[in-house]
Amino acid sequence: MTFKLYPLLSHLPITVFIVAYLKRPWLISLTSVLASFLCCQPPRWIGTALGEVFDSVSINHVSYIAAAFLTYCFLRKYAVTSVRHLIERSVSSCLLFGAMPAFYYLFEYVGFPV
């Protein structure tokens, strides 16, 4: 039950924080949270793969943290400006940009068969 409630327990407060404190529109806030979820997946995959290769949970965690840091640095340098411009451009571009992470999120947590 907690796994199914995880999106509400973790991501909804972050979205509300972005709206209330950072004064961003709801759509941009929700799209940002969904996109950040999608950006966390490659480090998770890397951590899982290396953890399996070395048969070690510690390697899984360490490689996840290292990959998350490298992903952050890469995205901060090459993607932030373009993505910010894209989601602030119009409602339709924000919806288009947010659709892919929203569907990924839906399939990940609701459990639709792929």
C-alpha positions in Angstrom: 0.0 0.0 0.0 2.8 2.4 0.9 4.5 1.7 -2.5 1.2 2.7 -4.3 1.0 5.9 -2.1 4.6 6.8 -2.6 3.9 9.3 -5.5 1.5 11.2 -3.3 3.6 11.0 -0.2 6.8 12.3 -1.8 6.1 14.1 -5.1 2.9 16.0 -4.2 4.6 17.9 -1.3 7.5 18.8 -3.6 5.1 20.1 -6.2 3.2 22.1 -3.6 6.5 23.5 -2.4 7.5 24.6 -5.9 4.1 26.3 -6.3 3.9 27.9 -2.9 7.5 28.9 -2.2 9.0 29.3 -5.6 5.8 30.8 -7.1 5.8 28.7 -10.2 2.6 27.6 -12.0 1.1 24.2 -11.1 1.8 22.8 -14.6 5.4 23.8 -14.6 5.8 22.5 -11.1 4.3 19.1 -11.8 6.2 18.8 -15.1 9.5 19.6 -13.3 8.8 16.9 -10.6 7.9 14.3 -13.3 11.0 15.2 -15.3 13.2 14.9 -12.3 11.8 11.4 -11.6 12.7 10.4 -15.2 16.2 11.8 -14.7 16.8 9.6 -11.7 16.2 6.4 -13.7 19.5 6.1 -15.6 21.5 6.2 -12.3 19.2 3.6 -10.9 19.7 1.4 -13.9 23.5 1.8 -13.7 23.4 1.1 -10.0 21.3 -2.0 -10.5 23.5 -3.3 -13.4 26.8 -2.8 -11.5 25.3 -4.3 -8.4 24.3 -7.4 -10.3 27.6 -7.7 -12.1 29.6 -7.5 -8.8 26.8 -9.2 -6.8 27.0 -6.5 -4.2 24.3 -4.2 -2.7 27.1 -1.8 -1.7 28.3 -1.5 -5.3 24.7 -0.9 -6.3 24.4 2.0 -3.9 27.8 3.5 -4.5 27.4 3.4 -8.3 23.9 4.8 -8.0 25.2 7.8 -6.0 28.1 8.3 -8.4 25.9 8.0 -11.5 23.3 10.4 -9.9 26.1 13.0 -9.3 27.4 12.7 -12.9 23.9 12.8 -14.3 23.2 16.0 -12.3 26.4 17.6 -13.6 25.7 16.6 -17.2 22.1 17.8 -17.1 23.0 21.1 -15.3 25.6 21.9 -17.9 23.8 20.8 -21.1 20.0 20.6 -20.5 18.7 23.0 -17.9 18.6 26.1 -20.0 16.9 24.4 -22.9 14.4 22.6 -20.8 13.5 25.7 -18.8 12.9 27.6 -22.0 10.8 24.8 -23.4 8.5 24.3 -20.4 8.1 28.1 -19.9 7.3 28.7 -23.6 3.6 27.7 -23.6 1.1 25.4 -22.0 1.2 23.0 -24.9 5.0 22.7 -25.0 4.9 22.1 -21.2 2.3 19.4 -21.7 4.3 17.8 -24.5 7.5 17.8 -22.4 5.7 16.4 -19.3 3.8 13.7 -21.2 6.6 11.2 -21.5 7.8 11.3 -17.9 4.1 11.2 -16.8 3.4 8.1 -18.8 6.6 6.5 -17.5 5.7 7.3 -14.0 2.2 5.9 -14.5 3.5 2.6 -15.8 6.2 2.4 -13.1 3.9 3.0 -10.1 0.4 1.9 -11.2 1.8 -1.3 -12.6 0.4 -1.5 -16.1 1.9 -4.4 -18.0 4.4 -3.2 -20.6 
